Amino acid sequence: MSLISTALRASRHSTRNLGIIAPAGHAVSSPGRWQKRAVNTQPAYEGHIPLNWFEAGFLTVGSALMALTNPRRGDMVAALGDLTSGPVLPRLRDAMLESAEGRQILRDRPRVNSHTVDMDKLALLPEGTFGNAYVTWLERCGVTPDTREPVHYVDDPELAYVMQRYRECHDFYHCICGLPVNVESELALKFFEFANLGLPMAGFAAAFGHLRLTQAKRERLFREFVPWAIKCGSSAQSLITVYWEKRWEQNVEDMKKEFGIWDPPEPRWSRPLSEAKAAAAKRQKDAEAKMQQASS
C-alpha cells in the first residue's frame, strides 16, 4: 500500500496548503471553508481514515489493480471492499434490524478472533455441533480467526461494523458450506456471497479471480460450483443476520436446514479430514487436562 498511501498523503498535504494560502481578497472566508472540511473529515471511530472524493476514487482504482495483480495483498482487497460497499451496507444493516438475531448482533457488536472465541471450549463440544465443526475446519485448513483486516474507509460507524462483521464471519461461511481455502473454493464462496449478500467486492472477485485458474479448474468451477453457489446463495437466509457465537452447541446439519444451505460439489482439500479430527481431538484432550489442573 506504500505507493497509494504516499499519493494520498501528498493529496492531503496539498489540501492543507490550499487552506493556508488563500487568494488575495479571500483571507476571511477561505480559512473558514477549509476549517469546515477539517471538521468533516475527523475520524468517526478507531481506525477510521476519512477520504475526500478524489482520495476515495484514487484508492478504489489503485486497490482494484493491486487486488487483481496480487490477491494475497489482504490490505488492498479489504480497502476495495470498504470503498465499494457503500450502496449495499445500509441494506444489510436493514436486514439485520428486521431480524431479532440481527438486532442482537448490532447491540452487542461481537468480534471474532482468538481472544474472543475460546477454542479450547469449542473443542470440548460434541462432534456434530457447529463449535466442534468450526475448530475442526480451522485445523484442517491451517488458519486462525486473526487474519481479517480492520475496516478503515466506511464513514458511518454502524455500517463499518456491519462490514467488519461480514469480514470476520467469512470463515463461518466456509465452515457451514464445507469449503476449504484454496482458490477454487474461495471463488465458489465469493459467488455464494455475492448471491446471498450482494457485496460488490464478492462480485469483483468472482468476475476476475477465475482468470488465475488453469483451464481445467476454471471449467469445473463454472460447471459445478457456480450453479450451486448462485442457486444456494440466492435462496438461503441472509447469513449476515446469523449470530454464530450463540449457536456453538447447535447441530450443524440442523443449522444448514434452517438457513436453506445444502452441500456444494466435493471440493479439493489439502489435508484429510481424519488428520484434522485427530488434531481437534488432541486440542480437546489438552483442554480437558487444563480444566482438571484448574479444578485441582
Buried (B, 14 or more C-beta within 10 A) or exposed (E): BEEBBEBBEEBBEEBEEBBEEBEEEEEEEBEEEBEEBEEEBEEEBEEBBBBBEEBBEBBBEBBBEBBBEEBEBEBBBBBBBBBBBBEBBBBBBEBBEEBEBBBBBBEEEBBBEEEEBEBBEBBBBEEEBBBBBBBBBBBBBEBEBEEBBBBBBBBBBBBBBBBBBBBBBBBBBBBBBBBBBBBBBBBBBBBBBBBBBBBBBBBBBBEBBBEEBEEEBBEBBBEBBBEBBBEBBEEBBBBBBBBBBEBBEBBBEEBBEBBEBBEBEEBEBEEEEEEBBEBBBEBBEEBEEEEEEEEE
